[in-house]
Amino acid sequence: MMRWAGKWLVLRSLGLFVGCLLSAAVMAATTSQSGPATVVQYREFPHGRPPYVTRLLVTPGYIRFDEGRAQGNYMLFVRATRTLYSVDRGDGTVLVIAPRKVAVKSPIPLKLSKRYEQVPGAPRIGGRQALHYTFYANGDRCMDAMVVPGLLDGVRRALMTYKATLAGQQAADLDKTPRSMQTACSLADLIFAPDRVLRLGMPIVEWHPNGDRKELTDYRHGADVRAALFALPSDYRYYRIGAQGMAPAQAPLHLPSPWPRN
């Protein structure tokens, strides 16, 4: 599975995968072979592991997350339905994460705060000034970020919706999460305030006290991308995270166009 998809992906070992085997890819509904997308590329430096590239292809209909190539594992976020599909080519499975409301309360009181710090000589990206914020939960330093207000605003809004879907799944799994992992920062960042960085602008650098770091390395507007990149393999086994672990799920019968008509 994609490394950066979220901690719940390790739960794939909790159950058997049973799915519906079909015969062809579930293609996006479009007559176009290709169309424009905003391409955003990050380099991630996880503590204790080799760095890797994360690429985002963002259209009005989708966000596709991959590692810069079409052949590997990928995630597809359908913006209209707010549903995430995480595709693992190695074992032929697709994890489906549907949107749901955060219906739980924090197990501990949360007091969130942030601090703005001027950085002399901070870079200008796309003609806009980068700003440095530090984010806290219950006095603990959760992360720092350099954000650029107004940069890649469409991508930023799409990512806020994506993070809301992840937060709903994390909230549903909260009762299975060890208490030792329910820190103020993890509760804030994963469930109760997942978009607090994005509300301030597009992050170009993020870093955490544990040494994890993520840097924006490139972006392009209007890149021509193939519609096939927004398809799902229908002959894979689809599953979701149920109350008792892994449960079967259905492949979608159809997908919206990457470039829906207004």
N, C-alpha and C positions, 0 to 999 in steps of 0.2 A: 504494500500500500504506500501511498505518498507519505514521505516522512513528516511533512508539516501539516498533515490533515487534522491532527488532534489526538489527544491521548486515548479516546475511546476506540480508535482503530485497532488497538491491541486486543480488544474484546472479541475479535474475530475467532480467537481460539476457544471461545466458551461454548460453541454449539456447532452442529452440523449444518452444512450449506445445502439447501434444497432449493432448486430454482426451476424456472420454466425455460426449456430449450426451444428456441425459435430458429429461423433459418437465415436471417439477414440482419444487417445492422439497422438499428432504429435511427433513421435519418431525420435531420431537421427539415421542416416543411418549407422548401424554398425552390424556386426555379433557377436560382443563380448557382453557378459553380464556385464562385468566390465573391468576396465583398470586403469592405473596409473594417478594420479593427484598430483599436489602440493597443499597442504592444508595450508592456511594462516588464522590465527585467530587474530582479534583485539578486544579490549574492548574499548567501546566508552563512554565518560562521557559528555553528552550534558548539557550545563548550565541550571539549573532549572528543569531537568528531571532525572529519574532514569537511571543508566548506563545499557548498554546492550552489547551483543556479536554480532560481525559481522564475518561471516566465508566466505572465498573465496575458491572455488574449481577451480583450473586452469589447463586446458588441452590444447593441441595444437589447439583444435577447439573452446573452450568456456572459459568464466568465469561465474561461478554460485555464486551469492551472497545470503546468507541466514543468519539466526540467530542461526545456529548450529544444525538444525534439518530438516529432509526431509519433514515434514508435514505442515510446516508453509508457509507464503508468501515468495517469492523469486524473484530474477531477473536473467535473462539469457542473457548474451552478446555473440552473435555469432561472432567470430573473423573474419571469412571469409567475411561476409557481413557487419560487423561493426554495426549490428542492436541490439538494446536492447529491451528485453521483460520483463515487470514488472508484475508479476502475483499476483493477490489478490484473495486468496481462499475464503475470507469472502463474497464478492459480485460477485464472478465468472467472473472477468474481467481481461483482459490483455492489458496493455498500450504498444503500439509499438512506439519506437523512432528510426527512420531510420537515417543513417548518412547524413549530409549535410554540405556544406562549411560555414564557418563564412563569410558571405557576407555583413556584416554591419561594419561601422566604429564606433569607440568609441565616445560616445556623449561628452566626455571630453578628453583633451590630457592626455596621461598616461606616466609617467616616472617611470619605474620599477627599483628597486635596491635590493641588498641583502648584508648582512654582515655575514662574517664568524667569529666565535669566538671559540678559543680553550678552551676545557673543560678538565682540569686535571682529570684523573681517569675516563674518559668517557668509557662506556662499549665497549668490543669487541664482536661482534656478528658474528658467523660463521668464527671466526679468523680475522675479519676485524674491523677496528676502526670506531666508530660512530663519525660523525661530526655535529656540531651545526650551523645552519643557521637561520638568521632572514630575513624575506621577507617584502619589503615595496612597496607601490604604492603612488606616489605623496607625499612622505614623511611620509605617514601614515603606522604604523606597522600593517601588515596584519596577519602574523602568524609566529610561530617559528617551526622548525622541527629538529629532530635528524635523519640524514640520514646515510646509510651505502653503499658506492659505491661498486658495485660488488655483493651485497647480493640479492638473488632472482631475478636475472636479467631478466629472462624470464617473471616472474610475473610483474616486473616493466614495461617492454615494452608493455605487454598486457594492463596494466592499463592506459598507455599513450594513446593507441588507444581508450579505453573506454571513457576516459575523453574528447577526441576529438569529439566523438559522442554527449556527453552531451553538450559540448560547442556549437555545431551546433544548437541544439534545444534551448539552452538559447539565442543564438543570434537571432534566428527566433522569439522568444518571447519578445525581448528587447523592442519593441514598446508598449507592454502591461504591462511592468514593471514600477511601480511608480518611479518617479524621485528620491524620497527620498531613494530608495533602490539601485540606480545606483551609488554607491560609487566607488571610485578608486579601493579599495581592491576587492569588489565584481565583478567589471568589469574585473579585471585582473584574479582573481582566477577562475571565472566561464566561461569566454568567451575568453579573449585575451591572456592569458598565463596560461591555466589550468594545464599544465604539468611542470611548472617551478621548483617545488619541485622534481618531479620524474626524471627530467633531471640530477640531482645531485646524485641520488642514491635512494635506497629503504628507505622510512621513517619508523622508528621504534617508534617514538613519534612525535605527532603534537599537538600544542596548540595555541589557539587564544586569543586575548585580552578580548573577551566576556566570557571566562572561558571554552569554549568547548575544549575537550582533547580526543585524540585517541592514544592508545598504542598497539603495536604489542605484543601479549602474547605467540604465539606459531606458528611454521611452521614445515611442514614435506614434504619431497620429496618422490615421488613414493608410495603414499598411494593408496590402492585399493578402487575404488569407482564404484558404479553401473551406468551403461549407462542410466538407467531410470531417474537419477537425471538431465539429460540434455534433457528432453522431455518437451513439452508444452501441456497443456490441450486444445484440439480442440473444446470441447463443451462449452468453455467460450465465453464471448462477447469480441471481439477485437476492440480496438479503438485507435485513434491517435489524436494528437493535431493539429487541423486545424486553418485556419485564423480566423474563427468565433467561436472557441471553440472545443468541442469534435466532432469527426467525425468517422464514421464506418471504420474499417480496417479488412483485411482478415487474418485468420490464415495461416501461411506458409504451403505449400503443403508438404514440406519435410524439414528436417534439416540435416546438415552435420554431419559426425561422430565426436565424441569427440576426436578420435584418427585417423585423416585422414592419408591415405597412401601417401607417397611422390611420 
